[in-house]
Amino acid sequence: MAPNFQSSFIPKESVTEEVFKKKKAGMFGVLVVSLFIFSIILSIGMFVYKGIIKSDIQNLQNQLVEEEKNIDKETISEISQFSKKLSMAKSIVFKHKVVSNFLKTLASSTVSSVRFVDFGYDNMKENDLAITLKGKAVDYASIALQENIFSKVNYFKSVTFSNLSLGEGGLVSFDLKISVDPKISVYLP
């Protein structure tokens, strides 16, 4: 046989030493293990927190049931009825039409040579106020001046003079209809 010929392919040295050699993990391995341990601790913490929250919710529900038993339903019913009555009263007051604001505007914009002898008002629509007046003026020029002044008042939607006639003592009688903007006739406290 040749001196370099090997009869077996099985190594003569111990193989166990190389197979079971310790490998070093390095920084990446330490980081992965640390994250794994942190996630386990966090999962346990969340499970405990969930139990605490469920317990708190149950305690609050029990307290709510106890408080519902202690509620004075008669007093709540009285307060509710009073609230409805108060809302109705507010609605009535805020929808109330007042003529005093119109009268102030009429007085401040009336010419001294014109006087009114009859006054009436009525609701034309839900919000509009229709004013009817009868008056007397010194002459026709006073009525024309009065119509010019009234046409410049912002709260008067329309001003209509009619039935002009010469009356006693040379005074001119007339009828006047004024459609008033609802803003002037609404009561505001």
C-alpha positions in Angstrom: 0.0 0.0 0.0 0.9 3.5 -0.7 2.1 5.5 2.3 -0.3 8.4 1.6 -3.4 6.3 1.1 -6.1 6.8 3.6 -8.2 3.8 4.2 -11.1 5.5 6.0 -12.8 8.8 5.5 -13.6 9.2 9.2 -11.3 11.7 10.8 -9.0 10.6 13.5 -9.4 13.8 15.6 -12.4 14.5 17.9 -15.3 16.1 16.0 -17.2 17.1 19.1 -14.9 19.9 19.9 -15.8 21.8 16.7 -19.6 21.1 16.8 -20.1 22.3 20.3 -17.9 25.4 20.1 -19.6 28.4 21.7 -20.5 31.2 19.2 -20.4 34.8 20.4 -23.8 36.6 20.0 -22.4 40.1 19.5 -24.4 43.4 19.8 -27.2 42.4 17.5 -27.9 39.3 19.5 -28.0 41.2 22.8 -30.4 43.7 21.2 -32.8 41.0 19.9 -32.8 39.2 23.3 -33.4 42.5 25.1 -36.3 43.4 22.8 -37.8 40.0 23.3 -37.7 40.3 27.1 -39.0 43.8 27.0 -42.0 42.7 24.9 -42.8 39.9 27.3 -42.7 42.3 30.3 -44.8 44.9 28.4 -47.4 42.2 27.5 -47.7 41.2 31.2 -48.1 44.8 32.2 -50.8 45.4 29.6 -52.7 42.3 30.8 -52.5 43.6 34.4 -53.6 47.1 33.3 -56.6 45.7 31.4 -57.7 43.8 34.6 -57.4 47.0 36.6 -59.4 49.0 34.1 -62.2 46.4 34.0 -62.4 46.5 37.7 -62.6 50.3 37.7 -65.4 50.2 35.1 -67.3 47.6 37.2 -67.0 49.8 40.3 -68.2 52.9 38.5 -71.2 50.9 37.1 -72.1 49.8 40.6 -71.8 53.4 41.9 -74.0 54.6 39.0 -76.7 52.0 39.9 -76.6 53.1 43.5 -76.9 56.8 42.6 -79.9 56.1 40.3 -81.6 54.5 43.3 -81.0 57.7 45.3 -82.4 60.2 42.7 -85.5 62.1 43.7 -87.7 61.6 40.6 -90.4 63.9 41.9 -88.1 66.9 42.1 -86.7 66.2 38.7 -90.2 66.0 37.3 -91.0 69.4 38.9 -87.8 71.0 37.5 -88.6 69.6 34.0 -92.1 71.0 34.1 -90.8 74.4 35.3 -88.3 74.4 32.5 -91.0 73.8 29.9 -93.1 76.7 31.3 -90.1 79.0 31.4 -89.3 78.2 27.7 -92.9 78.9 26.8 -92.8 82.2 28.7 -89.6 83.2 26.9 -91.1 82.4 23.6 -94.1 84.6 24.3 -92.1 87.5 25.5 -89.6 87.4 22.6 -92.5 87.2 20.0 -94.3 90.1 21.7 -94.7 93.1 19.5 -94.2 96.5 21.0 -95.4 99.7 19.5 -93.3 102.0 21.8 -90.2 101.8 19.6 -92.3 102.7 16.6 -93.9 105.6 18.4 -90.4 107.0 19.4 -89.3 106.8 15.8 -92.6 108.4 14.6 -92.3 111.2 17.1 -88.7 112.0 16.2 -89.4 112.1 12.4 -92.8 113.9 12.4 -92.8 117.4 10.9 -94.1 120.1 13.3 -96.9 121.2 10.8 -98.4 117.7 10.8 -100.4 116.0 13.6 -102.0 112.6 13.9 -105.5 112.2 15.2 -106.1 108.4 15.0 -103.8 105.5 15.4 -104.2 101.7 14.7 -102.0 98.7 14.1 -102.3 95.2 13.0 -100.1 92.2 12.1 -99.9 91.9 8.3 -97.8 88.8 8.3 -96.1 86.8 11.1 -93.5 89.5 11.8 -94.6 92.6 9.9 -96.5 95.3 11.6 -99.0 97.5 9.7 -99.7 100.9 11.1 -102.7 103.0 10.1 -102.8 106.7 10.9 -105.2 109.6 10.2 -103.8 113.0 10.4 -104.1 116.7 9.6 -101.5 119.0 8.1 -101.2 122.8 7.5 -100.9 122.4 3.8 -100.0 119.9 1.0 -96.4 120.9 1.1 -96.2 119.7 4.7 -97.5 116.3 3.7 -95.0 116.1 0.8 -92.2 117.0 3.3 -93.5 114.4 5.8 -93.5 111.7 3.1 -89.9 112.6 2.1 -88.8 112.3 5.8 -90.6 109.0 6.3 -89.1 107.5 3.2 -85.6 108.0 4.7 -86.4 106.2 7.9 -84.8 102.7 7.7 -87.5 100.9 9.8 -90.4 102.0 7.5 -90.7 99.5 4.6 -93.4 101.4 2.8 -95.2 104.7 3.4 -98.6 105.4 1.7 -100.5 108.6 2.0 -104.1 108.5 0.7 -107.5 110.2 1.0 -106.1 113.7 0.9 -108.8 116.3 1.3 -109.1 119.9 2.4 -111.0 120.1 5.7 -112.1 122.5 8.3 -110.0 125.7 8.8 -108.0 125.0 5.7 -106.3 121.9 7.2 -105.5 119.0 4.9 -106.8 115.6 6.2 -105.1 112.4 5.1 -104.8 108.7 5.8 -101.4 107.1 6.2 -100.4 103.4 6.1 -96.9 102.4 7.2 -95.4 98.9 6.9 -92.9 98.6 9.7 -89.8 96.5 9.7 -90.2 93.8 12.4 -86.9 94.7 14.0 -88.4 97.9 15.5 -91.5 96.1 16.9 -89.9 93.1 18.6 -89.5 93.3 22.4 -85.9 92.8 23.5 -85.2 92.9 27.3 
